Amino acid sequence: MNPEILALLYIAAVIGALIIAILWFLMPLAVFGIKRRLDELLRLERLQLENLRLLRQHLVDEATPNEPPNQLPFD
C-alpha cells in the first residue's frame, strides 16, 4: 500500500481514538447531570399527582347526591 495512504489512515485513526476517548471521559458527567434533572422531574410529577388526587377528592366531596362520582372528567 501507498505510505501516504497509510499515514492518512493512521492520522484518521488517532483522531477518531481521541474523539472516542474524550467522549468516554465526558459521558459519566452527562449521565449524572441528566440524573439530577430526572430526579427533579419525578419529584414534580409526584407533587402534581398528589394535587390531582386532592382535586379529585374535593370534586367528589362536592358532587351532588344525584351525580355518581365515576362521572368525573378524568375517570
Helices and strands as residue ranges (DSSP letters): H 3-62, G 69-71
